Amino acid sequence: MTDTSKGVRISTATMISALLIAVAMGAGLYQVGRGMASRGDTSGLTITGSAHVNVSADRAVWTLTVTEMAPTASPAVARVSQGVDALSNYLKQGGIDASLLELGGISTSYNLDYNKGNSTGKILNYQASRDVTLRSNDVEKIQKLSQNLGIVLATGVNVFSNGPQYYVSTLADLRPQLLANAMKDAKIRAKALTSATGGSVGAVRSARQGPVQVTAADSIEVSDGGVYDTRTIDKTVTTTVTVVFDQK
């Protein structure tokens, strides 16, 4: 074999290798380009829209506890029964039908005597208690009765109450309209954002509902899991949606 033929063969092999490398690089760049285009296709404009409505509670639940103490269990139970009767009469005179009152069972316990921080083993007194629960749709009446509960306390009856709890029974009906308004709000915000840069809003890619917040009127309290205020009659119901739009 001559030196000339060897040179030709080496040159041909070199050219083939260079061609293979170029093809491989081209294919790699093509795949990278496709990957970048794919990532671009999955990107979108993410906007959160919100909507709220002011409502009034239409359901009240009020639990009151009558508690009495005495040296022995029997008089403690008797005093509790008298206290429950006095409380029930107060509620009935306030316009509450007796059928709306739910009486719990009477519970008893005892308190031990202590001397210098150590129990003597002797029973100091007995305590008896009973719950009275009232459920009503007349929330204004319940509110008024709770505000005037001092009338019963003034008679010497020991009544404990954390106040009525107020609920909105129409949340299921409010939710669809709130979601629709939140979606509209999200689109308005998206249009405002894209128009400022000369773009436009496309179709909705995805939407995710946020928690429903039932707060006192004008409250800014929120929670990741949702809030449900039961202390007030006047409430604000708020919901949010997170929407991903196409961009044009």
SVG drawing of the C-alpha trace seen along z (x, -y; Angstrom):
<svg xmlns="http://www.w3.org/2000/svg" viewBox="-93 -49 97 51">
<polyline fill="none" stroke="black" stroke-width="0.4" points="0.0,0.0 1.4,-3.4 1.6,-6.4 -0.9,-8.2 -3.6,-5.6 -3.0,-5.6 -3.5,-9.4 -6.7,-9.1 -8.1,-6.5 -7.1,-8.5 -8.7,-11.6 -11.9,-9.8 -12.1,-8.3 -11.6,-11.7 -14.3,-13.2 -16.8,-10.5 -16.0,-11.0 -16.5,-14.7 -19.8,-14.1 -21.0,-11.8 -20.1,-14.3 -21.9,-17.0 -25.0,-14.9 -24.9,-13.9 -24.5,-17.6 -27.4,-18.6 -29.6,-15.9 -28.7,-17.0 -29.4,-20.6 -32.7,-19.6 -33.7,-17.7 -32.7,-20.6 -34.7,-22.9 -37.7,-20.7 -37.3,-20.5 -37.2,-24.3 -40.2,-24.6 -42.0,-22.1 -41.2,-24.0 -42.4,-27.2 -45.7,-25.4 -46.4,-24.4 -45.8,-27.9 -48.8,-30.1 -50.1,-33.2 -51.1,-32.3 -53.6,-34.6 -55.6,-34.5 -59.1,-35.9 -61.4,-36.5 -65.0,-37.2 -67.0,-37.9 -70.5,-38.5 -71.9,-39.9 -74.5,-37.7 -76.3,-37.3 -76.4,-34.2 -79.7,-32.4 -79.1,-29.7 -78.1,-30.0 -76.9,-27.3 -76.6,-28.3 -75.3,-26.0 -75.6,-27.1 -74.3,-25.2 -75.9,-25.4 -73.5,-24.5 -74.0,-24.3 -71.9,-23.1 -72.9,-21.6 -71.4,-19.6 -73.1,-16.5 -74.2,-15.4 -77.9,-15.4 -78.4,-19.1 -76.0,-20.0 -78.2,-18.1 -81.4,-19.6 -79.9,-23.1 -78.9,-22.4 -82.5,-21.3 -83.8,-24.5 -81.3,-26.6 -82.3,-24.8 -85.9,-25.5 -85.1,-29.2 -83.1,-29.4 -85.8,-27.6 -88.4,-30.0 -86.3,-33.0 -85.9,-31.6 -89.6,-30.8 -90.6,-34.3 -88.2,-35.6 -90.3,-33.9 -88.5,-30.5 -90.7,-27.5 -90.1,-24.8 -89.6,-22.2 -86.5,-24.0 -84.7,-23.4 -82.5,-20.3 -81.5,-19.3 -78.4,-17.2 -77.9,-14.7 -76.8,-15.9 -73.2,-15.2 -71.6,-15.2 -68.0,-15.4 -66.3,-16.2 -63.5,-18.4 -60.9,-17.1 -59.6,-19.0 -55.9,-20.1 -53.5,-21.1 -50.3,-22.8 -50.7,-21.5 -51.3,-17.9 -54.6,-16.1 -56.0,-15.1 -58.2,-12.5 -61.3,-14.2 -64.1,-15.4 -64.5,-19.1 -67.7,-19.4 -69.7,-18.1 -70.4,-19.8 -73.3,-19.1 -73.9,-20.5 -76.3,-20.3 -76.3,-21.7 -79.2,-23.5 -78.9,-23.8 -81.1,-26.0 -81.2,-25.8 -83.2,-28.4 -83.5,-30.3 -84.4,-33.5 -80.9,-34.7 -81.9,-38.2 -84.0,-36.8 -81.2,-34.6 -78.7,-37.5 -81.0,-39.6 -81.5,-36.8 -77.8,-36.3 -77.2,-40.0 -79.8,-40.0 -78.6,-36.8 -77.6,-38.9 -81.3,-38.7 -80.9,-35.0 -77.5,-35.5 -79.0,-38.2 -81.3,-35.6 -78.3,-33.6 -78.3,-30.9 -74.8,-29.9 -75.0,-29.9 -71.9,-29.7 -72.0,-30.5 -69.5,-31.4 -72.3,-33.0 -74.4,-31.8 -72.8,-30.4 -74.2,-31.8 -74.1,-29.8 -75.0,-30.4 -77.1,-27.5 -76.9,-28.7 -73.2,-28.3 -73.8,-25.5 -76.0,-27.8 -73.6,-30.7 -70.5,-28.8 -71.2,-28.4 -71.9,-32.1 -68.8,-33.0 -66.7,-30.7 -68.1,-32.2 -67.4,-35.7 -63.9,-34.8 -63.2,-33.4 -64.4,-36.6 -62.1,-38.6 -59.1,-36.4 -59.7,-37.1 -60.1,-40.8 -56.8,-40.8 -55.1,-38.7 -56.3,-41.1 -55.0,-44.1 -51.6,-42.5 -51.2,-41.3 -52.5,-44.4 -49.8,-46.5 -47.2,-44.4 -49.1,-44.3 -50.2,-40.7 -53.6,-39.1 -55.2,-36.3 -56.0,-32.9 -57.9,-29.9 -58.0,-28.6 -55.5,-25.8 -56.4,-24.9 -58.2,-26.3 -58.0,-25.5 -60.4,-26.6 -59.1,-28.0 -60.7,-27.6 -64.0,-29.4 -63.5,-32.0 -66.5,-32.9 -65.4,-35.8 -66.9,-38.6 -67.9,-41.5 -64.8,-43.6 -62.4,-41.1 -59.1,-40.3 -58.7,-37.0 -57.9,-34.1 -56.5,-30.6 -55.0,-28.1 -57.7,-25.7 -60.5,-28.2 -62.1,-30.2 -65.6,-29.9 -66.5,-32.7 -69.4,-31.7 -69.3,-34.7 -71.1,-37.3 -74.4,-37.5 -73.1,-39.7 -70.5,-37.9 -68.4,-38.0 -68.0,-34.9 -64.9,-34.9 -63.4,-32.5 -60.5,-32.5 -59.5,-30.6 -56.0,-30.2 -56.3,-30.1 -53.6,-29.4 -54.3,-31.2 -52.7,-30.8 -50.8,-33.9 -51.1,-35.2"/>
</svg>
